[in-house]
C-alpha cells in the first residue's frame, strides 16, 4: 500500500539515503527510489503531476508505525489509469 504526502514540504528522509538507488525515465518528471539491496520501491516523487508535487511512500517501509495509526490514514482513490485525476476509479476494491 502506498500513501501520498499531501504537503511535500513535510517529507523527511531521516536515514538510509546511501542505500537507495534513484531511477528516472522518459521526460524525467518523476523520480523512483529503490532499496539497492532488496529492490523494493521505497518511495517516489512526482514533480509534475495533475495534483502538483507529491511523494508516494510505501508504508511497508515505515518503521514504528502501528496498525492503529495506519488505519487513520485517509485514502483518496484517483483514476490515473485513464488520466482522470479528479475521479475515483470505477473499481478500486482491489487497491
N, C-alpha and C positions, 0 to 999 in steps of 0.2 A: 504494500500500500504506500502511496505517495501523499505527501502533504505539501501544499503550496504556501509559501510565506507571503502573506498579504502585504506586509511592509518590508520590502527587500533590504532597506537600510537597517533592519533589526537582525539580519542574519549574521552570525559569527561562527567561523570555523575555529574552534578552540584548540584542536590538536590534530596531528596526523597529516598535515598538508604534504609533507615529504613522501607520504605513502600513496599519494593519488596520482593518477595519470589523467591529463586533460585531453579530450577528444572533441574536435570540431569537424564539420564537413560542409560542403556546398558553399553558401554565401557566408559562412562562419558567424551567423547571427546568434546562435545558441551554443553553449558550452556544456559538455558532459564530463563528469568526473567519476572515475572508476578506481577501485582499490587495485593497485598494481600487483598485489599478491594473490587475491582470490578472484578478481574480475567483477565483483559486484558493483553496480552503478550506485554510488553513494548519494549524489545529488546532481542537479543540472541547473543551469542559469539560462533563462530565456531573456535575452537582452532586447529583443524586438518582437513582442507577442501582441496579439489583439487586446490583451489585458494590461499591457505595459510590461515593465521589467518584473520578473518573478523568479523565485527559486523553488524548484521541486525537490523535496527531500524524501529519501527512502526511510520511512520511520523505523524499519527494522535495523537501521544503523545507529539509532539514538540510544545512548546509554542512560540508565537510571530513570526511564520514563515508565510509569506504571500503567496497567491496563485501564485503571480509572481515569488517568489523565488522557490517555489515547481516546477513550470513549467520549470525551468532551470536545474533541477537535471537530469543528464544523466541516461538513463535507459539501462541496459545491461541484456538481457534475457539469461538465461542458462538452459539447459535441464538436470536438476538434477534428474528428474524422471527416466531417462534412463542412469544416470551416464555419460552423455556427457557434461561435464562442459565447454568445449570449443565450444559448438554448441548452436545455437538458437533452441528452440523447434519448431516443425512444426506448431503448433497452439499456439498463445500467445495473441490474441486479448482480451481474457477474463481476462488476468492478470492485 
